[in-house]
C-alpha cells in the first residue's frame, strides 16, 4: 500500500493531467458557445435597429391568409400511449383553429389500449371523423419512423381515393399540447418554405421542478437562440419532430429518393435527419417564433418531459445515439462551413459530456489532494500557472454562460424559473454525462445491422391547460 507521501504525489499528478484536459476542452467549448451568443446578439441588434424601425414585428393577428388554403395532415406515432392519446386528440380537435385538417394516428396490434382510446374519440367526439386510425401488421415497438411511414402510406391511399392532395404534413407526439393557431401559421408559411418549425416549450411536471424543469432551460436556449442562428447563417433546419410542418412536395421528393418511404425505419432520430435531408436537397427551412398578438404568448408546442432521472437519461441516450453517433455514420459531413459547424455542435455533445466528466473528476481530485495535504501538514497541491490561468478564464466564461441561460429562461418563463436555471445547470450536466456514457455503451454493443427499437418514455398529458 502506498505511503501518504506517494499517494499525495499520485493524486497531484492525476489532478494536473485531468484538470488540464478538462480546462482546455471547456475553453474550446466556451469559445464555441460564445460565438453562437455573439451571432445571436448581433442579429437581434440589427433587427431591432433596422427591420423593426420600418416594420412592426409580425404576429398571428397580422399574418395574411394563405394564397391557396389546403388540407393539412397531422401525423402522430403512438406506441403505448393509451393514457394520453385520447386527451391529446380531444384537445386538438377542440382547439385547432383551421377549417381543413385530418389527424392520422399510427398504432400497433399488440397495443389495444392505444387503439381503443383513438376509437373512443372517433366515436364520441363531434369532430371524431377527422381522426384516422392506422394500424399495422408488426407488433410494437418498432421505430417511430416505421410508424410514420405507415401514416404516409395511409395518407397517400386517401389522396388516391378522394382525389385531394394534402398541402403539408405536420408532426406531433401523443403527449403534445397543440397551439390553436399553429395550423394557420403552417398553412401560410409552408407556401414559402419546405419546412416550418415552431418552438417547443416544456411544461414543468407537478412535483418535479428540478428534473423536468431542466428541459425548460435547455429548450429556452435551443429554441430561443441556437435554431435562430442556425437559420440565419444558412445551415439546414433540423426538425424537432413536433410542431413541425413539411411541405407535401418536399416530403414526396424525399420519399422518391428513398424508394417510396420518406422516413428511415432504422433511424432513432428520424425527425432530425428529415430536416437535414431537406436542406441537403436544396429545400428551405424556417424557425418561427410568432406571438399570437403584440406581447402575448408564442405559438408553440407545449408538453411534459421526463420527470425522473432514469427517464430523462433514457430519452437523452436515444437523442445522443441517433444524432451524435449514428448521425455521423448516416449523414456524414456535407455542406459549407456553417452546415459543418452546426453538425459539429450536434455531434460534439458526447465529447462535451466527457469533458465535463473530467472537470468534475478534477474537482474531486483537488478536494482529495487538498485534504491529504492538510492531514500531512503540508501546503496544498501545486498547480501549473497555465492551468490556473485556464481555470480563471473558464470561470469567467461560466459566469457568462449562467447569465445567458438565466436571461433566455426569463424571456420565456419569467424570473422565478430564471432563478432556478443556475442550479438546474448542474442537474443538466449530470443527466448529460449519464446519457453520454450510456449512449457510448449502447452504440458499442449494438451489432452492425441490428434492428432499432422505439425506446420511448412514459408520457403524461396536463390535467389543466392554461
C-alpha positions, 0 to 999 in steps of 0.5 A: 500500500502506498505511503501518504507521501506517494499517494499525495504525489499520485493524486497531484499528478492525476489532478494536473493531467485531468484538470488540464484536459478538462480546462482546455476542452471547456475553453474550446467549448466556451469559445464555441458557445460564445460565438453562437451568443455573439451571432445571436446578439448581433442579429437581434441588434440589427433587427431591432435597429433596422427591420423593426424601425420600418416594420412592426414585428409580425404576429398571428393577428397580422399574418395574411391568409394563405394564397391557396388554403389546403388540407393539412395532415397531422401525423402522430406515432403512438406506441403505448400511449393509451393514457394520453392519446385520447386527451391529446386528440380531444384537445386538438380537435377542440382547439385547432383553429383551421377549417381543413385538417385530418389527424392520422394516428399510427398504432400497433396490434399488440397495443389495444389500449392505444387503439381503443382510446383513438376509437373512443374519440372517433366515436364520441367526439363531434369532430371524431371523423377527422381522426384516422386510425392506422394500424399495422401488421408488426407488433410494437415497438418498432421505430417511430419512423416505421410508424410514420411511414405507415401514416404516409402510406395511409395518407397517400391511399386517401389522396388516391381515393378522394382525389385531394392532395394534402398541402403539408404534413405536420408532426406531433407526439401523443403527449403534445399540447397543440397551439390553436393557431399553429395550423394557420401559421403552417398553412401560410408559411409552408407556401414559402418554405419546405419546412416550418418549425415552431418552438417547443416549450416544456411544461414543468411536471407537478412535483418535479421542478428540478428534473423536468424543469431542466428541459425548460432551460435547455429548450429556452436556449435551443429554441430561443437562440441556437435554431435562430442562428442556425437559420440565419447563417444558412445551415439546414433546419433540423426538425424537432419532430413536433410542431413541425410542418413539411411541405407535401412536395418536399416530403414526396421528393424525399420519399422518391429518393428513398424508394417510396418511404420518406422516413428511415425505419432504422433511424432513432432520430428520424425527425432530425435527419428529415430536416437535414435531408431537406436542406441537403436537397436544396429545400428551405427551412424556417424557425418561427417564433410568432406571438399570437398578438403584440406581447402575448404568448408564442405559438408553440408546442407545449408538453411534459418531459421526463420527470425522473432521472432514469427517464430523462437519461433514457430519452437523452441516450436515444437523442445522443445515439441517433444524432451524435453517433449514428448521425455521423455514420448516416449523414456524414459531413456535407455542406459549407462551413456553417452546415459543418459547424452546426453538425459539429455542435450536434455531434460534439455533445458526447465529447462535451459530456466527457469533458465535463466528466473530467472537470468534475473528476478534477474537482474531486481530485483537488478536494482529495489532494487538498485534504491529504495535504492538510492531514500531512501538514503540508501546503496544498497541491501545486498547480501549473500557472497555465492551468490556473490561468485556464481555470480563471478564464473558464470561470469567467466564461461560466459566469457568462454562460449562467447569465445567458441561460438565466436571461433566455429562461426569463424571456420565456418563463419569467424570473422565478424559473430564471432563478432556478436555471443556475442550479438546474445547470448542474442537474443538466450536466449530470443527466448529460454525462449519464446519457453520454456514457450510456449512449457510448455503451449502447452504440458499442454493443449494438451489432452492425445491422441490428434492428432499432427499437422505439425506446420511448418514455412514459408520457403524461398529458396536463390535467389543466391547460392554461 
